[in-house]
Amino acid sequence: MEQIIATIVFVTLGYLFGKRAEKKHYSSLIEREKNLNKLPAIASRIPPFDAPYEQTLVSGSVVIANDYFKAFVAGLRNLFGGKVSTYETLLDRARREAILRMKEQAQSLGAEYVFNIKYEASNISGQYSKKLPIIEVHAYGTALKKQT
């Protein structure tokens, strides 16, 4: 009986605190994306040829963990099959944060473009947390700054 009560408490706390943290993170992402929207991040492998550019590798990494409520819901979804939307928001937040960190690094270098951007994602929960997914997303690209 104590285990059931503990599970209900953890799931409820996970839902409340997780929802609050996710909402706060999304607000931060939206605000920072507005500020960095002027710096294009292009997936093309061919750089612009309008002027000579200095090239610098830039990157951004983030590690994000899911909350107990979403892990619980995903576990239920795993029993019945189907789309696991709780992990989709986790990946969306991680991807957007990694891009923003990469663009912030490029902006600090005075770059005008970031091209040939790529993503890598990996599950790093392993031995630390077998129940909660912890993912790392790494975004990287080449920052271009006009030569003077």
Secondary structure, DSSP 4 states (H G I P E B T S, - for coil): -HHHHHHHHHHHHHHHHHHHHHHHHHHHHHHHHHHHTTS-EE--SSPP-SS-EEEEEEEEEEEEE--HHHHHHHHHHHHH-S--HHHHHHHHHHHHHHHHHHHHHHHHTT-SEEEEEEEEEEE--TTT-SSS-EEEEEEEEEEEEE--
